[in-house]
Amino acid sequence: MTHSAVVSGRIAAETAVKLDKLAERLDRSRAWIVARAVEQFVEEEAEFLASLDEAERQIDRGEFFTQEQMEAWFEARHRGEAAE
């Protein structure tokens, strides 16, 4: 059995109209669509924050390029492609 929690929130009236149209087209309830949207948002935000945490750990370990190094790499690559 899946456990669930009730969450309440406000959305713009225009968004509610779009939500109802989507629910009708998908033959799903408002609640089903909102639950999927929240799940997706939470998952994506958690992944994004985890990637930021990893980036900070990489910086702490010195695993990064400076702006100048990246510009030099880009220029070298650009010159190489222009020569072809």
C-alpha positions as CSV (number, residue, x, y, z in Angstrom):
1,M,0.0,0.0,0.0
2,T,1.3,3.4,-1.0
3,H,1.4,6.0,1.7
4,S,0.5,9.6,0.8
5,A,0.2,13.0,2.4
6,V,-2.3,15.7,1.7
7,V,-0.7,19.0,0.6
8,S,-2.6,22.2,-0.1
9,G,-1.5,25.1,-2.1
10,R,-2.7,28.0,-4.3
11,I,-2.2,28.3,-8.0
12,A,-3.2,31.0,-10.5
13,A,-6.7,30.7,-11.9
14,E,-5.3,30.5,-15.4
15,T,-3.0,27.6,-14.4
16,A,-6.0,25.8,-12.8
17,V,-7.9,26.1,-16.1
18,K,-4.9,24.6,-18.0
19,L,-4.6,21.9,-15.3
20,D,-8.2,21.0,-15.8
21,K,-7.9,20.8,-19.6
22,L,-4.8,18.6,-19.2
23,A,-6.5,16.4,-16.7
24,E,-9.4,15.9,-19.1
25,R,-7.2,15.2,-22.0
26,L,-5.1,12.7,-20.1
27,D,-8.2,11.2,-18.4
28,R,-6.5,11.8,-15.1
29,S,-7.5,13.7,-12.0
30,R,-6.1,17.1,-11.0
31,A,-4.5,15.4,-7.9
32,W,-2.7,12.8,-10.1
33,I,-1.2,15.5,-12.4
34,V,-0.2,17.7,-9.4
35,A,1.4,14.7,-7.6
36,R,3.4,13.8,-10.8
37,A,4.5,17.4,-11.3
38,V,5.6,17.8,-7.7
39,E,7.5,14.4,-7.7
40,Q,9.3,15.4,-10.9
41,F,10.2,18.9,-9.5
42,V,11.4,17.5,-6.3
43,E,13.5,14.9,-8.0
44,E,15.1,17.4,-10.5
45,E,15.8,19.9,-7.7
46,A,17.4,17.3,-5.5
47,E,19.6,16.1,-8.4
48,F,20.6,19.7,-9.2
49,L,21.5,20.4,-5.6
50,A,23.5,17.1,-5.4
51,S,25.4,18.2,-8.5
52,L,26.2,21.5,-6.9
53,D,27.4,19.7,-3.8
54,E,29.7,17.5,-5.9
55,A,31.0,20.6,-7.8
56,E,31.9,22.2,-4.5
57,R,33.7,19.0,-3.4
58,Q,35.6,19.1,-6.7
59,I,36.6,22.7,-6.1
60,D,37.8,21.8,-2.6
61,R,40.0,19.0,-4.1
62,G,41.4,21.5,-6.7
63,E,39.7,19.7,-9.6
64,F,38.7,22.7,-11.7
65,F,39.9,25.0,-14.5
66,T,40.2,28.8,-14.1
67,Q,38.5,31.2,-16.5
68,E,41.8,31.9,-18.1
69,Q,42.5,28.2,-18.6
70,M,39.1,27.7,-20.2
71,E,39.5,30.7,-22.5
72,A,42.9,29.4,-23.6
73,W,41.4,25.9,-24.2
74,F,38.6,27.4,-26.2
75,E,40.8,29.6,-28.3
76,A,43.2,26.6,-29.1
77,R,40.2,24.5,-30.1
78,H,38.7,27.3,-32.2
79,R,42.0,27.9,-34.0
80,G,42.3,24.1,-34.6
81,E,38.8,24.0,-36.2
82,A,39.4,27.1,-38.3
83,A,42.6,25.5,-39.7
84,E,40.7,22.4,-41.0
